[in-house]
């Protein structure tokens, strides 16, 4: 029934109107989800690195109820992003806790992966994808932020007030270097979010080429880590990254979700001040 209704609306409405209806449908769940979160709570499983590190980041993440929607959830859902409670992920409660305090401040946020809906790209979001949804959500939620993004699909790149996007192939180290050589991106980022291919190799490639762009006190996040790759991430986090970057806190975060999704995990890195 749900699929039939979605196809009916898709045929009858313009793409813009269809996405507006989808955003409204998710937003309408905000208050019921908020009420339910006082009874049913979900805390993430957080592992800090170096192994056994009991850091401030681990404590901060472990206290988040990831089933409780936030204002950031409503903004993201309204724009068609999949990051908020009510959608396929529940990242925004974590993000609200980590950098929601920057809401009235000037800072720089970058996200890899604009949300291509073209079938020719392996990591496309399908017909329901809304290119640029998260960037526009960041723009609205953080009214003084400068928002940047990048994608391998050149056809969805765009520019508008306080938003600039660029080409990048995250498997190509030269393309990553060229991305960060762009004049507009000089000076580093306060927040970097990798929402690209969602493969171990792709995430590792972009992390290697981008972690040094993180400003002191900044946060780097890798989204949609697949459950079957958690072991590989544990290996590199135990043996490589804390040694290479001793001034960074690392946390591998497994998030509970109402629909038990297997790709609802994050790697969160915070550079010390």
For each residue, the residues with C-beta under 8 A, 3 or more apart:
1: 4 5
2: 5 6
3: 6 7
4: 1 7 8
5: 1 2 8 9
6: 2 3 9 10
7: 3 4 10 11
8: 4 5 11 12
9: 5 6 12 13 18 21
10: 6 7 13 18 127
11: 7 8
12: 8 9
13: 9 10 17 18 21
14: 17 18
15: 18 19
16: 19 20
17: 13 14 20 21
18: 9 10 13 14 15 21 22
19: 15 16 22 23 80 130
20: 16 17 23 24
21: 9 13 17 18 24 25
22: 18 19 25 26 80 128
23: 19 20 26 27 77 78 79 80
24: 20 21 27 28 78
25: 21 22 28 29
26: 22 23 29 77 78 84 86 87
27: 23 24 30 74 77 78 86
28: 24 25
29: 25 26 32 33 69 85 86
30: 27 33 34 69 73 74 77 85 86
31: 34 35
32: 29 35 36
33: 29 30 36 37 67 68 69 85 86
34: 30 31 37 38 68 69
35: 31 32 38 39
36: 32 33 39 40 67
37: 33 34 40 41 65 67 68 69
38: 34 35 41
39: 35 36
40: 36 37 67
41: 37 38 65 67 68
42: 65 66 67 90 255 256 257
43: 62 63 64 65 66 256
44: 61 62 64 66 94 253 254 255 256
45: 253 254
46: 58 61 62 251 252 253 254
47: 58 234 237 251 252
48: 52 53 54 55 57 58 249 250 251
49: 53 237 238 241 242 250 251 252
50: 53 238 242 250
51: 238
52: 48
53: 48 49 50 58 249
54: 48 58 59
55: 48 58 59 249 251
56: 59 60 249
57: 48 60 61 249 251 268 270
58: 46 47 48 53 54 55 61 62 249 251
59: 54 55 56 62 63
60: 56 57 63 64 97 98
61: 44 46 57 58 64 94 97 98 251 253 268
62: 43 44 46 58 59
63: 43 59 60 97
64: 43 44 60 61 93 94 97
65: 37 41 42 43 68 93
66: 42 43 44 85 90 93 94 255 256 257
67: 33 36 37 40 41 42 85 90 93 256 258
68: 33 34 37 41 65 85 93
69: 29 30 33 34 37 73 74 84 85 86 92 93
70: 73 74 85 92 93 96 100
71: 74 75 96 141
72: 75 76 84 92 95 96 100 137 141
73: 30 69 70 76 77 83 84 85 86 92 93
74: 27 30 69 70 71 77 78 84
75: 71 72 78 79 84 137 140 141
76: 72 73 79 81 83 84 87 92 133 134 137 141
77: 23 26 27 30 73 74 80 81 84 86 87
78: 23 24 26 27 74 75 137
79: 23 75 76 130 133 134 136 137 140
80: 19 22 23 77 130 133
81: 76 77 84 87 115 130 133 134 137
82: 87 88 89 125 133
83: 73 76 87 89 91 92 95 134 137 223
84: 26 69 72 73 74 75 76 77 81 87 89 90 91 92
85: 29 30 33 66 67 68 69 70 73 90 92 93
86: 26 27 29 30 33 69 73 77
87: 26 76 77 81 82 83 84 90
88: 82 259 261 264
89: 82 83 84 223 224 255 257 261 264
90: 42 66 67 84 85 87 93 94 255 257 264
91: 83 84 94 95 223 255 266
92: 69 70 72 73 76 83 84 85 95 96
93: 64 65 66 67 68 69 70 73 85 90 96 97
94: 44 61 64 66 90 91 97 98 253 255 266 268
95: 72 83 91 92 98 99 100 221
96: 70 71 72 92 93 100
97: 60 61 63 64 93 94 100
98: 60 61 94 95 219 268
99: 95 102 190 191 219
100: 70 72 95 96 97 103
101:
102: 99 105 107 142 145 190 191
103: 100 141 142 143
104: 143 144
105: 102 142 144 145
106: 144 145 146
107: 102 142 144 145 146 190 191
108: 145 146 148 187 188 189 190 191 215
109: 138 142 145 146 147 148 189 190 191 192 193
110: 147 148 149 150 185 189 191 192 193 213
111: 114 134 135 138 147 148 149 150 192 193 194 195
112: 149 150 151 168 170 192 193 194 195 196 206
113: 123 149 150 151 194 195 196 197
114: 111 131 132 134 135 149 150 151 153 156 157 165
115: 81 125 129 130 131 132 133 134 156 195
116: 121 123 124 125 129 131 151 152 153 156
117: 124 125 126 127 128 129 130 131
118: 121 124 153 155 156
119: 124
120: 124
121: 116 118 124 152 153
122: 197
123: 113 116 196 197 198
124: 116 117 118 119 120 121 129 153
125: 82 115 116 117 128 129 130
126: 117 129
127: 10 117
128: 22 117 125
129: 115 116 117 124 125 126
130: 19 79 80 81 115 117 125 133
131: 114 115 116 117 151 153 156 158
132: 114 115 135 136 149 156 158 163 165
133: 76 79 80 81 82 115 130 136 137
134: 76 79 81 83 111 114 115 137 138 149 193 195
135: 111 114 132 138 139 147 149 163 165
136: 79 132 133 139 140 163
137: 72 75 76 78 79 81 83 133 134 140 141
138: 109 111 134 135 141 142 145 147
139: 135 136 142 143 145 147 161 162 163
140: 75 79 136 137 143
141: 71 72 75 76 103 137 138
142: 102 103 105 107 109 138 139 145 147
143: 103 104 139 140
144: 104 105 106 107
145: 102 105 106 107 108 109 138 139 142 162
146: 106 107 108 109 162 164
147: 109 110 111 135 138 139 142 162 163 164
148: 108 109 110 111 163 164 165 166 184 185 189
149: 110 111 112 113 114 132 134 135 163 164 165 166
150: 110 111 112 113 114 165 166 167 168 179
151: 112 113 114 116 131 154 156 157 165 167 168 196
152: 116 121 167 168 169 170 196
153: 114 116 118 121 124 131 156 157
154: 151 157 167
155: 118
156: 114 115 116 118 131 132 151 153
157: 114 151 153 154 165 166 167
158: 131 132 163 165
159: 163 164 165
160: 163
161: 139
162: 139 145 146 147
163: 132 135 136 139 147 148 149 158 159 160
164: 146 147 148 149 159 184
165: 114 132 135 148 149 150 151 157 158 159
166: 148 149 150 157 179 182 185
167: 150 151 152 154 157 175 179
168: 112 150 151 152 175 176 178 179
169: 152 172 175
170: 112 152 175 176 194 196 197 202 203 205 206
171: 197 201 202 205
172: 169 175 176
173: 176 177 205 208 209
174: 177 178
175: 167 168 169 170 172 178 179
176: 168 170 172 173 179 180 205 206 209 210
177: 173 174 180 181 209
178: 168 174 175 181 182
179: 150 166 167 168 175 176 182 185
180: 176 177 185 209 210 213
181: 177 178 185
182: 166 178 179 185 186
183: 186
184: 148 164
185: 110 148 166 179 180 181 182 189 213
186: 182 183
187: 108 215
188: 108 213 214 215 218
189: 108 109 110 148 185 192 213 214 215 218
190: 99 102 107 108 109 215 217 218 219
191: 99 102 107 108 109 110 218 219 220 221
192: 109 110 111 112 189 210 213 214 218 219 220 221
193: 109 110 111 112 134 220 221 223
194: 111 112 113 170 203 206 207 210 220 221 222 223
195: 111 112 113 115 134 198 223 224
196: 112 113 123 151 152 170 202 203 206
197: 113 122 123 170 171 202 203
198: 123 195 202 203 223 224 225 226 263
199: 202 203 229
200: 203 204 226 229 232 233
201: 171 204 205
202: 170 171 196 197 198 199 205 206
203: 170 194 196 197 198 199 200 206 207 222 225 267
204: 200 201 207 208 236
205: 170 171 173 176 201 202 208 209
206: 112 170 176 194 196 202 203 209 210
207: 194 203 204 210 211 220 222
208: 173 204 205 211
209: 173 176 177 180 205 206
210: 176 180 192 194 206 207 213 214 220
211: 207 208 214 220 245 248 269
212:
213: 110 180 185 188 189 192 210
214: 188 189 192 210 211 218 219 220 248 269 271
215: 108 187 188 189 190 218 271
216: 271 272 273
217: 190 270 271 272 273
218: 188 189 190 191 192 214 215 270 271
219: 98 99 190 191 192 214 268 269 270 271
220: 191 192 193 194 207 210 211 214 268 269 270 271
221: 95 191 192 193 194 266 267 268 269
222: 194 203 207 225 266 267
223: 83 89 91 193 194 195 198 266
224: 89 195 198 263 264 265
225: 198 203 222 229 230 233 252 263 265 266 267
226: 198 200 229 230 262 263 265
227: 230 262 263 265
228: 231 262
229: 199 200 225 226 232 233
230: 225 226 227 233 234 252 254 265
231: 228 234 235
232: 200 229 235 236
233: 200 225 229 230 236 237 252 267
234: 47 230 231 237 238 252
235: 231 232 238 239
236: 204 232 233 239 240 241
237: 47 49 233 234 240 241 242 250 252 267
238: 49 50 51 234 235
239: 235 236 243
240: 236 237 243 244
241: 49 236 237 244 245 248 250
242: 49 50 237 245 246 248 250
243: 239 240 246
244: 240 241
245: 211 241 242 248 269 271
246: 242 243
247: 271 272
248: 211 214 241 242 245 269 270 271 272
249: 48 53 55 56 57 58 269 270 272
250: 48 49 50 237 241 242 267 268 269
251: 46 47 48 49 55 57 58 61 267 268 269
252: 46 47 49 225 230 233 234 237 265 266 267
253: 44 45 46 61 94 265 266 267 268
254: 44 45 46 230 264 265
255: 42 44 66 89 90 91 94 264 265 266
256: 42 43 44 66 67
257: 42 66 89 90 260 261 264
258: 67
259: 88
260: 257
261: 88 89 257 264
262: 226 227 228
263: 198 224 225 226 227
264: 88 89 90 224 254 255 257 261
265: 224 225 226 227 230 252 253 254 255
266: 91 94 221 222 223 225 252 253 255
267: 203 221 222 225 233 237 250 251 252 253
268: 57 61 94 98 219 220 221 250 251 253
269: 211 214 219 220 221 245 248 249 250 251
270: 57 217 218 219 220 248 249
271: 214 215 216 217 218 219 220 245 247 248
272: 216 217 247 248 249
273: 216 217
